[in-house]
Amino acid sequence: MADYIATAISEGDHWVIDVDGVGTAQADTFDAIEATAVDLVTAVTHTAPADVHVRVRIV
């Protein structure tokens, strides 16, 4: 399992998510932050979602 840290910052009506060493994505709601971060990691690294663990930091 691969571990990643995602930092989420509120930008008005959406969240900007930066996953260390992977990239940046945007989520429309707070509840979508973790799923969006996992989607980003799987898209960039071609890793199965079940093999990805994301720890979310809200700043």
Rosetta silent file (secondary structure, phi, psi, omega in degrees, C-alpha in Angstrom):
SEQUENCE: MADYIATAISEGDHWVIDVDGVGTAQADTFDAIEATAVDLVTAVTHTAPADVHVRVRIV
SCORE:     score description
SCORE:     0.000 S_00000001
   1 L     0.000  135.909  178.818    0.000    0.000    0.000 S_00000001
   2 E   -97.275  133.480  179.685    1.261    3.457   -0.915 S_00000001
   3 E  -104.791  137.302 -179.970    0.820    6.296    1.608 S_00000001
   4 E  -136.143  152.730  173.905    0.309    9.915    0.562 S_00000001
   5 E  -111.472  126.075  178.027   -0.337   13.203    2.344 S_00000001
   6 E  -112.950  127.344  177.329   -2.942   15.506    0.833 S_00000001
   7 E  -104.161  123.565 -178.002   -3.165   19.111    1.980 S_00000001
   8 E  -112.433  133.222 -179.826   -6.563   20.729    1.423 S_00000001
   9 E  -126.948  129.709  177.652   -7.150   24.474    1.453 S_00000001
  10 E   -72.597  128.697  178.765  -10.559   26.132    1.204 S_00000001
  11 E  -125.186   69.758 -179.462  -10.701   28.536   -1.725 S_00000001
  12 L    75.742 -109.023 -175.797  -14.149   30.088   -1.457 S_00000001
  13 L   -97.974   12.396  177.117  -16.665   27.614   -2.897 S_00000001
  14 E  -148.393  173.445  178.902  -14.195   24.766   -3.537 S_00000001
  15 E  -116.888  134.299  173.705  -11.165   23.008   -2.044 S_00000001
  16 E   -98.576  127.691 -175.411   -7.687   22.900   -3.568 S_00000001
  17 E  -118.160  122.898  176.991   -5.940   19.618   -2.783 S_00000001
  18 E  -112.362  117.459  177.754   -2.187   19.181   -3.116 S_00000001
  19 E   -99.057  118.339 -176.776   -0.913   15.611   -2.871 S_00000001
  20 L   -50.917  125.073  175.757    2.796   15.575   -2.039 S_00000001
  21 L    76.453    1.660 -176.465    4.840   14.368   -4.984 S_00000001
  22 L  -118.784  -56.804 -178.603    1.791   13.766   -7.186 S_00000001
  23 E   157.914 -163.109 -175.091   -0.030   16.978   -8.110 S_00000001
  24 E  -127.654  144.950  177.720   -3.002   19.201   -7.422 S_00000001
  25 E  -141.893  175.098 -179.497   -6.740   18.728   -7.822 S_00000001
  26 E  -129.836  136.009  175.454   -9.950   20.517   -6.896 S_00000001
  27 E  -118.523  143.461 -179.013  -12.953   19.245   -4.934 S_00000001
  28 L   -80.238  -25.743 -178.025  -16.329   20.962   -4.831 S_00000001
  29 L  -133.889  160.848  176.397  -17.181   19.857   -1.280 S_00000001
  30 H   -60.043  -41.764 -177.852  -15.409   18.992    1.947 S_00000001
  31 H   -64.493  -19.582 -177.747  -16.796   15.454    1.769 S_00000001
  32 H   -93.068   -1.993 -174.475  -15.160   14.914   -1.643 S_00000001
  33 H   -59.461  -53.794 -175.717  -11.593   15.793   -0.584 S_00000001
  34 H   -63.109  -45.625 -179.563  -10.330   12.293    0.209 S_00000001
  35 H   -62.810  -38.844  178.457  -11.948   10.642   -2.831 S_00000001
  36 H   -65.576  -40.730  178.238  -10.580   13.369   -5.111 S_00000001
  37 H   -63.869  -43.202  177.926   -7.092   12.906   -3.679 S_00000001
  38 H   -63.335  -43.210  177.941   -7.280    9.132   -4.217 S_00000001
  39 H   -58.934  -42.045  178.931   -8.542    9.673   -7.773 S_00000001
  40 H   -62.159  -48.528 -178.943   -5.607   11.988   -8.473 S_00000001
  41 H   -60.725  -45.436 -178.012   -3.065    9.511   -7.125 S_00000001
  42 H   -65.714  -36.516 -179.945   -4.527    6.593   -9.077 S_00000001
  43 H   -68.418  -39.784 -175.967   -4.651    8.619  -12.302 S_00000001
  44 H   -81.275  -38.967 -173.426   -1.071    9.828  -12.050 S_00000001
  45 H   -98.529   -8.199 -178.076    0.598    6.717  -10.623 S_00000001
  46 L    58.976   37.234  178.179   -1.586    4.054  -12.275 S_00000001
  47 L  -101.155  144.978  177.553   -2.066    2.427   -8.870 S_00000001
  48 L   -67.000  139.828 -179.745   -5.268    0.606   -7.915 S_00000001
  49 H   -53.745  -33.974 -179.999   -7.457    2.633   -5.526 S_00000001
  50 H   -67.263  -18.332 -179.030   -7.356   -0.211   -2.986 S_00000001
  51 H   -98.084    8.969 -177.551   -3.562    0.187   -2.841 S_00000001
  52 E  -115.385  129.813  174.028   -3.643    3.913   -2.051 S_00000001
  53 E  -121.039  123.342 -179.143   -3.883    5.418    1.443 S_00000001
  54 E  -115.873  126.862  172.356   -4.283    9.174    1.685 S_00000001
  55 E  -100.377  124.035 -176.106   -3.966   11.149    4.921 S_00000001
  56 E   -97.619  130.508  172.017   -5.748   14.501    4.569 S_00000001
  57 E  -111.141  127.881  176.620   -4.518   17.677    6.254 S_00000001
  58 E  -101.182  125.466  177.539   -6.883   20.645    6.341 S_00000001
  59 L  -123.746    0.000    0.000   -5.166   24.021    6.532 S_00000001
